[in-house]
Amino acid sequence: MVRALNCLILYAALVVSTGPAAAALPAFPYPAPRASSAATKLPKLNANAKGNTTSGVSSGAYMALQVAVSFSAEFRGAGLIAGGPWHCAEGSAATAQDRCMKQTTKIDVQALVTATRAAAAKGKLDDVRNLASARFYVFGSEKDTVVKSPASERLKDYLVSFAPASQVQLETSVPSGHGWPTENFGNACGTMGIPWMNKCGYDTAGTLLKQLYGSMKPRASAVQASSLKTFDQNEFDPNGTATLAPFGYVYVPKVCEGKTRCRVHVALHGCQMNSDFVQDKFAMNSGLNEWAETNEIVVVYPQVKSSGGNPFSCWDWFGYTGADYDTKKGEQVRAIKAMVDRLTSP
C-alpha cells in the first residue's frame, strides 16, 4: 500500500512538473514497437568486462548511477543527464518530488555520502574506493523545469567525494529543456515533451563517451538500422519483480560480432521514453550508436515497462520495486548487471 501511494505521489509530481499535456498518457506518437516475439536471447559476445560504462537521462540517470555505485568494481564510469546523487529520494516518492526534482538546493550531499559509505560497509554496494578510478559526465540545464539544475551541481559534489575532481565533468551551458540533448533530432532545444530528446546542436553521446573512455576514433556518419536488434528481457526478470518490458534493444557493431573484445555501454531511457512511448527513437537517435560503431562498443538499451504504480515507465530511483532498489540487491540493478554479464560471457 505504501509503495503504491509513493508511486501515485510521484505521478502527481510529474503532472505538476511537465504540465497536463505532457503528463497525460498520450496518443501513441510513433508506430507500434516491434513485437517481442521477434526478439531473441541477448548474445554472448565475450565483450571486455573491464570496459563497462553506463549512462541515462532523468530516471535513467538515477538508475545509471545506482548501477555504477552498486557495481563499481566492474563499471568504470557513468554519464548522467538530468539526475542527482545516489539515494537522493531515500525510498520516498515525496522526497523525490520535493528535494530531488524541485527543491534541489536542499539536497544534503554529505548525508548521502555517509549513507553510501554505510551501505558499502554492509556489503550492499561494492567498495567505494573503486570510484576513485571511475570517470563521470554530469549534465544539467537551467531550462530544465522537471529536474532543476542544482541537482547536477549536487551530483558533482557527491561524485568528487569519491573520485578526483579532474575525473568529473559538469556541463551546464546547453539551454536544453528536460531530456537528452542531441545535435539534430527531437524537439526544439529549450522545450520538452515526447520523445524527451532535444535538438540542441550538442553531441551528448560523443561528449560523455570521450569523458568515460578518453580518446575516441571519429564517429560513423551513419549506422545500419539492422545493427539495432531486440532481445528478450523476460529471462532477466522471470518473476516480473523488476518490471522489465518484454524486450530491450542492443546495438552490436559489425566488428563486435566477430572475435574483437568490444566494450559494453548501458544506456537507460527516462520516463515516457521506453518502446511503448517512443518505439526505438532513443535507441536509434541518441547518437551513441555512431560512436559505438567506430570504437568497438556494444550498446544495450534495457527497457522498463509501465505498470499501475509506474504509468510513465520510469526506472526505479525511489523504491517502487523494494527497499533495496538502489543497491546490488535491487531488482532492476541486478537485471541490468545480468545483461552485461551475458554480453561479456565467452
KEDO-94037 format. One record per residue (C-alpha): residue number from 1; x, y, z; chain. Coordinates in pm, 1 decimal, always signed. Each point is the difference from the previous one (the first is absolute). Example, Ala and Ser with C-alpha at 12.3 -4.5 7.8 and 13.67 -1.06 7.14 Angstrom:
2
<1,<+1230.0,-450.0,+780.0>,"A">
<2,<+137.0,+344.0,-66.0>,"A">
This chain:
346
<1,<+0.0,+0.0,+0.0>,"A">
<2,<+280.7,+242.3,+92.9>,"A">
<3,<+187.3,-82.4,-319.4>,"A">
<4,<-307.9,+61.0,-213.0>,"A">
<5,<-63.5,+330.0,+178.9>,"A">
<6,<+359.8,+105.6,-62.7>,"A">
<7,<-42.4,-66.5,-371.2>,"A">
<8,<-319.9,+203.0,-9.8>,"A">
<9,<+174.1,+288.9,+173.7>,"A">
<10,<+277.6,-1.0,-259.4>,"A">
<11,<-260.7,-26.3,-277.9>,"A">
<12,<-159.9,+317.6,+136.0>,"A">
<13,<+342.1,+164.4,+12.8>,"A">
<14,<+59.9,-73.7,-366.5>,"A">
<15,<-338.7,+143.7,-90.4>,"A">
<16,<+89.5,+321.5,+179.7>,"A">
<17,<+351.9,+8.8,-144.4>,"A">
<18,<-77.0,-71.2,-362.4>,"A">
<19,<-346.5,+150.4,-37.0>,"A">
<20,<-323.1,-180.6,-82.8>,"A">
<21,<+67.2,-37.0,-371.3>,"A">
<22,<+337.1,-165.6,+48.0>,"A">
<23,<-95.6,-203.0,+307.0>,"A">
<24,<-322.0,-157.4,-125.0>,"A">
<25,<+51.8,-339.4,-160.3>,"A">
<26,<+22.8,+108.8,-364.8>,"A">
<27,<-142.2,-134.6,-319.6>,"A">
<28,<+278.6,-224.0,-126.7>,"A">
<29,<+224.8,+241.2,-194.6>,"A">
<30,<+199.3,-257.7,-195.5>,"A">
<31,<-69.7,-336.0,-167.4>,"A">
<32,<-48.1,-288.3,+241.0>,"A">
<33,<+323.9,-162.0,+119.0>,"A">
<34,<+120.7,-318.1,-160.7>,"A">
<35,<-168.3,-301.9,+155.7>,"A">
<36,<+195.0,-168.3,+277.7>,"A">
<37,<-47.7,-332.5,-179.3>,"A">
<38,<+265.8,+123.6,-244.1>,"A">
<39,<+250.0,+41.8,+281.9>,"A">
<40,<+272.8,-256.9,+57.4>,"A">
<41,<+226.3,-75.9,+294.8>,"A">
<42,<+258.7,+263.1,+83.1>,"A">
<43,<+320.1,-142.0,-153.6>,"A">
<44,<+321.5,-103.6,+167.5>,"A">
<45,<+261.0,+219.3,-167.5>,"A">
<46,<+303.6,-53.0,+224.4>,"A">
<47,<+6.6,+377.1,+43.3>,"A">
<48,<+267.9,+166.3,+209.9>,"A">
<49,<-132.8,-0.7,+357.9>,"A">
<50,<+249.0,+272.3,+93.9>,"A">
<51,<-161.6,+246.7,-238.7>,"A">
<52,<-350.2,+23.0,+148.8>,"A">
<53,<-156.7,+345.1,+19.2>,"A">
<54,<-354.9,+130.8,+25.4>,"A">
<55,<-203.7,+312.4,-63.0>,"A">
<56,<-356.0,+115.8,+43.7>,"A">
<57,<-239.0,+291.1,-3.9>,"A">
<58,<-239.1,+102.9,+279.8>,"A">
<59,<-113.3,-319.1,+178.5>,"A">
<60,<+256.1,-174.8,-220.3>,"A">
<61,<+272.7,+228.1,+137.1>,"A">
<62,<-87.1,-97.6,+355.6>,"A">
<63,<-3.2,-367.6,-100.1>,"A">
<64,<+330.3,+29.8,-188.0>,"A">
<65,<+160.8,+139.8,+314.5>,"A">
<66,<-156.9,-275.8,+211.0>,"A">
<67,<+155.7,-259.4,-232.0>,"A">
<68,<+339.3,+172.7,-5.7>,"A">
<69,<+13.2,+39.1,+379.5>,"A">
<70,<-140.3,-346.3,+77.1>,"A">
<71,<+245.1,-177.0,-232.6>,"A">
<72,<+290.0,+244.7,+0.8>,"A">
<73,<+247.9,-286.4,-22.0>,"A">
<74,<-120.9,-67.0,-354.8>,"A">
<75,<-126.0,+335.1,-130.6>,"A">
<76,<+256.5,+263.8,-86.7>,"A">
<77,<-235.5,+296.3,-8.9>,"A">
<78,<-335.7,+154.0,-86.0>,"A">
<79,<-154.6,+280.2,-205.5>,"A">
<80,<-282.6,+161.6,+196.2>,"A">
<81,<-248.3,+234.4,-168.9>,"A">
<82,<-258.5,+178.3,+219.1>,"A">
<83,<+61.1,-204.8,+312.1>,"A">
<84,<+124.4,+33.5,+356.3>,"A">
<85,<+202.8,-185.1,+264.6>,"A">
<86,<-38.4,-363.1,+99.7>,"A">
<87,<-282.8,-66.3,+250.7>,"A">
<88,<-129.7,+354.8,-43.6>,"A">
<89,<-364.0,-111.2,+39.3>,"A">
<90,<+75.7,-224.5,+299.6>,"A">
<91,<-274.1,-239.0,-109.1>,"A">
<92,<-271.5,+266.0,-1.7>,"A">
<93,<-186.5,+134.4,-302.4>,"A">
<94,<-89.3,+310.8,+202.2>,"A">
<95,<+369.5,+69.1,+58.7>,"A">
<96,<+72.4,-70.0,-365.9>,"A">
<97,<-262.0,+255.0,-97.4>,"A">
<98,<+116.7,+268.1,+240.5>,"A">
<99,<+372.0,-19.1,+64.5>,"A">
<100,<+118.9,-187.4,-309.3>,"A">
<101,<-213.8,+168.8,-267.3>,"A">
<102,<-117.0,+342.2,+118.3>,"A">
<103,<+177.9,+121.4,+312.8>,"A">
<104,<+333.7,-140.6,-110.9>,"A">
<105,<+204.5,+250.9,+198.0>,"A">
<106,<-120.4,-190.0,+308.2>,"A">
<107,<+191.7,-317.2,-94.0>,"A">
<108,<+231.2,-87.8,+291.2>,"A">
<109,<+305.3,-133.4,-181.2>,"A">
<110,<+196.3,-91.0,+310.9>,"A">
<111,<-287.1,-204.8,+139.4>,"A">
<112,<-21.6,-194.9,-325.9>,"A">
<113,<+377.3,-54.9,-4.6>,"A">
<114,<-25.2,-136.7,+353.7>,"A">
<115,<-289.6,-224.2,-102.3>,"A">
<116,<+203.3,-131.0,-293.9>,"A">
<117,<+293.8,-92.6,+220.3>,"A">
<118,<-231.6,-164.8,+250.9>,"A">
<119,<-172.0,-208.0,-268.7>,"A">
<120,<+336.0,-108.6,-140.7>,"A">
<121,<+119.8,-98.7,+349.0>,"A">
<122,<-302.9,-230.9,+22.9>,"A">
<123,<+82.3,-159.1,-334.9>,"A">
<124,<-298.9,+154.4,-178.5>,"A">
<125,<+234.8,+184.8,-236.4>,"A">
<126,<+346.3,-75.5,-133.0>,"A">
<127,<+293.2,+162.2,+180.8>,"A">
<128,<-29.2,+375.9,-56.3>,"A">
<129,<+377.2,+17.8,-50.3>,"A">
<130,<-65.9,-134.9,-349.4>,"A">
<131,<-159.8,+334.5,-87.0>,"A">
<132,<+337.4,+171.8,+30.9>,"A">
<133,<+91.3,-130.6,-346.1>,"A">
<134,<-342.5,+56.9,-159.9>,"A">
<135,<-87.4,+283.3,-237.9>,"A">
<136,<-328.4,+190.6,-14.8>,"A">
<137,<-185.2,+239.6,-227.1>,"A">
<138,<-277.2,+210.8,+158.0>,"A">
<139,<-249.2,+212.0,-195.4>,"A">
<140,<-251.2,+251.5,+132.2>,"A">
<141,<-178.4,+302.2,-144.1>,"A">
<142,<-170.6,+309.4,+137.6>,"A">
<143,<-268.9,-58.8,-265.7>,"A">
<144,<-92.4,-330.6,+163.2>,"A">
<145,<-318.0,+52.8,+201.6>,"A">
<146,<-45.2,-367.2,+96.8>,"A">
<147,<+333.5,-74.1,+170.2>,"A">
<148,<+133.3,+341.0,+99.2>,"A">
<149,<+363.0,+66.6,-91.1>,"A">
<150,<+143.1,+20.8,+356.8>,"A">
<151,<-51.2,-377.7,+11.2>,"A">
<152,<+287.2,-40.4,-246.2>,"A">
<153,<+223.7,+221.2,+211.0>,"A">
<154,<-82.4,-205.1,+308.4>,"A">
<155,<+69.8,-312.7,-202.9>,"A">
<156,<+345.4,+126.6,-88.8>,"A">
<157,<+65.3,+83.0,+367.5>,"A">
<158,<-105.9,-355.1,+88.1>,"A">
<159,<+226.3,-158.7,-261.2>,"A">
<160,<+310.1,+200.8,+92.9>,"A">
<161,<-37.8,-136.3,+351.1>,"A">
<162,<+119.5,-330.4,-148.6>,"A">
<163,<+181.4,+84.8,-325.4>,"A">
<164,<+250.8,+275.1,-85.4>,"A">
<165,<-164.6,+316.4,-132.5>,"A">
<166,<+200.0,-39.4,-321.8>,"A">
<167,<-201.4,-315.8,-72.5>,"A">
<168,<-341.0,+167.7,+31.5>,"A">
<169,<-116.7,+222.3,-286.7>,"A">
<170,<-297.0,+231.0,+62.8>,"A">
<171,<-183.9,+157.3,-294.3>,"A">
<172,<-260.3,+269.8,+70.9>,"A">
<173,<+30.8,+237.5,-296.4>,"A">
<174,<-235.0,-172.4,-247.6>,"A">
<175,<-351.1,+155.9,+19.6>,"A">
<176,<-188.4,-328.3,-25.0>,"A">
<177,<-341.0,-75.2,+140.9>,"A">
<178,<-44.9,-325.8,+188.4>,"A">
<179,<+129.6,-288.7,-209.9>,"A">
<180,<+301.5,-130.3,-191.6>,"A">
<181,<+166.8,+273.7,-210.4>,"A">
<182,<+97.3,-95.9,-354.7>,"A">
<183,<+155.1,+169.7,-298.7>,"A">
<184,<-297.9,-21.0,-234.0>,"A">
<185,<-279.9,-222.8,+127.6>,"A">
<186,<-301.7,+69.9,+215.9>,"A">
<187,<-184.8,+305.9,+124.4>,"A">
<188,<+126.6,+357.4,+0.3>,"A">
<189,<+286.9,+29.7,+245.8>,"A">
<190,<-167.7,+194.5,+280.0>,"A">
<191,<-328.6,-191.0,-7.8>,"A">
<192,<-101.1,-336.5,+141.7>,"A">
<193,<-234.0,-287.6,-69.8>,"A">
<194,<-7.2,-331.5,-179.9>,"A">
<195,<+241.8,-133.7,-122.2>,"A">
<196,<+195.0,+187.7,+273.7>,"A">
<197,<+287.8,+64.9,-238.7>,"A">
<198,<+97.8,+357.3,-83.8>,"A">
<199,<+163.7,+130.6,-316.9>,"A">
<200,<+267.2,+221.8,+155.6>,"A">
<201,<+293.0,-29.8,-241.2>,"A">
<202,<+179.4,-183.1,+279.5>,"A">
<203,<+151.1,-348.2,-17.8>,"A">
<204,<-83.6,-141.0,+341.9>,"A">
<205,<+93.8,-352.7,-104.9>,"A">
<206,<+345.8,+85.1,-128.8>,"A">
<207,<+77.5,+236.8,+285.8>,"A">
<208,<-87.9,-248.1,+271.6>,"A">
<209,<+173.2,-295.4,-168.9>,"A">
<210,<+319.8,+201.6,-41.1>,"A">
<211,<-16.6,+89.2,+368.7>,"A">
<212,<-53.4,-363.4,+101.1>,"A">
<213,<+244.7,-164.7,-239.7>,"A">
<214,<+248.8,+267.7,-96.9>,"A">
<215,<+124.6,+16.0,-358.3>,"A">
<216,<-259.9,-108.4,-258.0>,"A">
<217,<+11.5,-63.6,-373.9>,"A">
<218,<-226.1,+226.4,-209.7>,"A">
<219,<-361.1,-113.6,+2.2>,"A">
<220,<-169.1,-170.1,-292.1>,"A">
<221,<-198.0,+232.6,-226.0>,"A">
<222,<-291.1,-245.8,+8.3>,"A">
<223,<-88.4,-340.6,+141.2>,"A">
<224,<-211.2,-286.3,-126.2>,"A">
<225,<-338.2,-39.8,+163.9>,"A">
<226,<+51.9,-375.9,-27.9>,"A">
<227,<+283.0,+22.3,+253.3>,"A">
<228,<-256.5,+96.3,+264.1>,"A">
<229,<-171.3,-319.0,+108.8>,"A">
<230,<-265.9,-88.8,+254.0>,"A">
<231,<+75.0,-251.3,+273.2>,"A">
<232,<-220.9,-188.4,+242.0>,"A">
<233,<+6.9,+157.3,+347.0>,"A">
<234,<-230.0,-255.7,+164.0>,"A">
<235,<+292.2,-222.6,+96.3>,"A">
<236,<+147.5,+288.7,+199.2>,"A">
<237,<-328.4,+55.4,+183.5>,"A">
<238,<-153.3,-348.4,+33.1>,"A">
<239,<-232.9,+96.2,+284.0>,"A">
<240,<-94.1,+340.5,-136.3>,"A">
<241,<+130.3,+170.3,+313.9>,"A">
<242,<+240.5,+225.3,-190.5>,"A">
<243,<-290.4,+118.1,-221.4>,"A">
<244,<+207.5,-30.1,-316.8>,"A">
<245,<-169.0,+33.5,-338.0>,"A">
<246,<-22.1,-319.9,-208.0>,"A">
<247,<+293.1,+107.0,-217.6>,"A">
<248,<+292.5,+239.6,-3.4>,"A">
<249,<+235.0,+123.7,-271.9>,"A">
<250,<+366.8,-72.7,-61.5>,"A">
<251,<+227.5,+164.0,-255.8>,"A">
<252,<+282.2,-227.4,-112.7>,"A">
<253,<+262.3,+148.9,-234.8>,"A">
<254,<+101.6,-234.0,-280.1>,"A">
<255,<+348.4,-44.7,+141.4>,"A">
<256,<-146.7,-108.8,+334.2>,"A">
<257,<-176.7,-296.0,-160.5>,"A">
<258,<+339.2,-161.9,-58.4>,"A">
<259,<+297.1,-55.2,+228.6>,"A">
<260,<+60.6,+359.9,+101.5>,"A">
<261,<-47.6,+46.6,+375.8>,"A">
<262,<-216.8,+307.5,-6.1>,"A">
<263,<-97.5,+205.5,+302.8>,"A">
<264,<-357.0,+30.3,+132.7>,"A">
<265,<-199.3,+316.8,+61.7>,"A">
<266,<-343.8,-9.8,+165.2>,"A">
<267,<-231.4,+287.3,-105.4>,"A">
<268,<-310.5,+57.3,+211.9>,"A">
<269,<-306.1,+187.4,-121.8>,"A">
<270,<-195.5,+245.9,+211.5>,"A">
<271,<-370.0,+10.2,+82.3>,"A">
<272,<-227.4,-14.7,-306.8>,"A">
<273,<+300.2,-110.1,-207.2>,"A">
<274,<-40.8,-378.0,-17.6>,"A">
<275,<-117.8,-191.4,-306.6>,"A">
<276,<-366.6,+47.0,+92.2>,"A">
<277,<+35.9,+377.6,-24.7>,"A">
<278,<+272.4,+63.7,-260.0>,"A">
<279,<+62.1,-339.4,-165.6>,"A">
<280,<+376.1,-15.1,-73.0>,"A">
<281,<+48.2,+376.2,-34.8>,"A">
<282,<+235.5,+28.5,+298.9>,"A">
<283,<+193.2,-313.2,-97.3>,"A">
<284,<+41.8,+118.2,-360.0>,"A">
<285,<+44.9,+375.9,+50.1>,"A">
<286,<+194.6,+45.8,+324.5>,"A">
<287,<+322.5,+29.3,-201.7>,"A">
<288,<+162.7,-280.8,+196.9>,"A">
<289,<-12.5,-252.6,-282.6>,"A">
<290,<+202.2,+213.2,-241.5>,"A">
<291,<+283.6,+22.3,+251.8>,"A">
<292,<-39.0,-365.6,+97.6>,"A">
<293,<+33.9,-115.1,-361.7>,"A">
<294,<+351.1,+139.3,-42.7>,"A">
<295,<+122.8,-51.8,+357.1>,"A">
<296,<-90.5,-365.0,+58.7>,"A">
<297,<-273.4,+55.5,+256.4>,"A">
<298,<-317.2,-206.3,+39.0>,"A">
<299,<-290.4,+215.9,+120.1>,"A">
<300,<-285.0,-166.5,+188.1>,"A">
<301,<-324.4,+191.9,+51.5>,"A">
<302,<-201.9,-177.5,+274.0>,"A">
<303,<-369.0,+87.4,+16.7>,"A">
<304,<-223.7,+24.7,+307.0>,"A">
<305,<-374.6,-35.3,-46.9>,"A">
<306,<-296.0,+204.6,+115.8>,"A">
<307,<-200.9,-129.9,+293.0>,"A">
<308,<-289.3,+117.8,+213.5>,"A">
<309,<+234.1,+173.9,+242.8>,"A">
<310,<+248.6,+106.7,-269.2>,"A">
<311,<-206.0,+117.6,-301.4>,"A">
<312,<+288.4,+193.8,-159.0>,"A">
<313,<+244.6,-293.5,-18.4>,"A">
<314,<+254.9,+163.4,+232.1>,"A">
<315,<+297.6,-187.5,+137.3>,"A">
<316,<-21.7,-58.3,+373.7>,"A">
<317,<+193.9,+269.4,+181.9>,"A">
<318,<-238.9,+41.8,+294.3>,"A">
<319,<-90.0,-352.4,+109.8>,"A">
<320,<-301.1,-134.0,-187.7>,"A">
<321,<+170.2,-339.5,-49.3>,"A">
<322,<+110.7,-35.0,+362.7>,"A">
<323,<+214.6,+147.3,+274.3>,"A">
<324,<+329.8,-110.6,-158.8>,"A">
<325,<-78.3,+165.4,-334.7>,"A">
<326,<+328.5,+194.3,-21.1>,"A">
<327,<+238.4,-273.4,+117.1>,"A">
<328,<+144.7,-325.0,-134.4>,"A">
<329,<-320.1,-170.3,+117.6>,"A">
<330,<-223.6,+234.5,-196.9>,"A">
<331,<-221.5,-183.4,-249.8>,"A">
<332,<+77.9,+229.3,-292.6>,"A">
<333,<+365.2,+51.6,+92.7>,"A">
<334,<+53.5,-376.9,+5.4>,"A">
<335,<-183.4,-48.0,-329.9>,"A">
<336,<+221.0,+258.2,-173.8>,"A">
<337,<+312.1,-159.9,+146.5>,"A">
<338,<-117.8,-339.7,-129.3>,"A">
<339,<-37.5,+141.8,-350.3>,"A">
<340,<+358.3,+128.0,+9.8>,"A">
<341,<+120.0,-333.5,+133.1>,"A">
<342,<-164.5,-170.8,-297.8>,"A">
<343,<+168.9,+229.9,-250.5>,"A">
<344,<+340.7,-51.8,+162.6>,"A">
<345,<-37.3,-379.1,+12.4>,"A">
<346,<+207.5,-207.2,-245.3>,"A">
